Amino acid sequence: MLVKSRLEDLAVFGAPPAFEEPLHVGRPNIPDRERLLTRFNDLLDRRWLTNGGSYLEEFEGRLAELSRAPHVVAMCNATLALETTVQALGWQGEVIMPSFTFIATAHAVRWRGLSPVFCDVDPQTHNLDPRQVEAAITSRTSGIIGVHVWGRPCAIEPLQQIAQRHGLGLIFDAAHALGCTSQGRPIGGFGDAEVFSFHATKVVNTFEGGAVATNSRALAERLSQMRDFGFAEEDRVSVLGTNAKMSEISAAMGVGGLESLPAWCDVNRRNYLEYRSQLGGLPGLEVIPYDDAEQNNYQYVVVNVDRDQAGISRDEVRDVLRAENVLARRYFFPGCHRMEPYRSERAESATALPVTEWLTERVLALPTGTAIGRREIEMTSQLVRLCWQEGEAIRARLSGPPI
Ligand SMILES: *Cc1c(COP(=O)(O)O)cnc(C)c1O
C-alpha cells in the first residue's frame, strides 16, 4: 500500500490508486467454510433441496430466537417478503413510507397495486418522522412501513401509537437491522411484522433471502401458505399465493451466518470505532453515530458531508475515493420519489421532502465488514483527510479540463 500525503499522490491527479483490489461497501460475509460444506454435502446427500426442509426449519428457529419473535417465515428475498406481507394483511389504497430507503420498499407496495406515499425523515435519525406520518394519513391510508435505516431503530413507540389511533397496519422494513435492539428489545418483535433481508450485501446472507418475523400465528400461517403458491395442504390451495420459498442451500448458508453474526458484529464495531477515531475533528464531517446502549450490527459506516463547512462536496469525496479503488457509496440517492415510476406519477412530492433530499446529497457509506481491516481504514481515512486539506485544488481538478 502506498502512503499518500500530497495532492500529486492522488489517483485523480494521475497517481496509481491506493488499492489494487477494490474495497467494497457490503462485501459478502462468508461463514466457516468447513461447516458450510458439511451442511451442503448433507443436504445434497439427502436430496432435499427446497420445500420446508430441515435447514429451513433450523434457520427459522434460530431467527425466532434471535429476534424474540414467536413466528418467522423465511422467503427467497425481502422484496417478496414485504409484498406477501402487505397482501396477507389485506392492505389497500395508500401506504406511508420514507423515500429515504432502498427502492424495494416502494416497489413491493406498488407491485401489489397500492400507492406509496412518501414521507420525510428526521435529519438526526434518518428514519420516519412520526409527526409527518400522522399528517400524511388520509381516508385511503391502510398502513405504515417504517424502515430501520443503518439498523438504527425507527421511533417505534410513536409509530405504534399513531397506527393504533388511526386503525392502520404497521410493518417495519428491517433489512438493515438483524441483531439490533430498540430499548433492549430485539428488532423482529415490533408492529404487525418485521421483514429482514439476507441479500449478499447484508450482515448475514443466504446468497439471496428474506424473512418475516411476527407475533401473529395467523399471519405466519397465511404467509407460509402464500410463499408456497397458497397450498394449505396437498391438492388444496386456500389463498392467492406465489413462489417465494427459500431453498435449503440458502437456509444452510443462513444457519452458518447466524452462528458467525456475533463475531461479524464485533469486526464491524471495531471498524466503526476505528473510522470514528481516524476521522474525528474534520469540520463538516459527521460519522453517523450508533447508540452504544443498544445492540447494533454496525454494518454501515456512514458519513455526512457538509460541503460548506468541509470545502468539498460528498460527490467530490466519492470521486476521489473511487479513483483510489475505495468504492464508497451514496445512499439512497436520489431518493425513491426521484426514481420511476414514482417520479413521473407524483412529480409534486419532489419538493416536499427537504430532509430526504438533503440526506441524499450528503451521506456516503464507507467500506467496512470482514474484508476490511485497520490498514484499509487508515488509508481511506488518510485520503478523506487529504480531501479536506486540498478541497479547493481537488474541486478545480474534478470540474476543470485536464491539466
Ligand atoms: C436490501 C434491502 C431490501 C431488499 O432486500 P432483498 O432481499 O434484496 O429483496 C429492502 N429494503 C431495504 C432497506 C434494503 O436495504
The ligand as a Gaussian input file, in Angstrom:
#p B3LYP/6-31G(d) Opt

LIG

0 1
 C      -31.691000      -4.848000       0.795000
 C      -32.930000      -4.104000       1.112000
 C      -34.185000      -4.514000       0.668000
 C      -34.382000      -5.630000      -0.329000
 O      -33.957000      -6.850000       0.109000
 P      -33.858000      -8.072000      -0.931000
 O      -33.628000      -9.243000      -0.028000
 O      -32.662000      -7.774000      -1.800000
 O      -35.106000      -8.158000      -1.706000
 C      -35.306000      -3.820000       1.088000
 N      -35.204000      -2.748000       1.887000
 C      -34.008000      -2.290000       2.320000
 C      -33.966000      -1.104000       3.235000
 C      -32.828000      -2.942000       1.929000
 O      -31.658000      -2.459000       2.334000

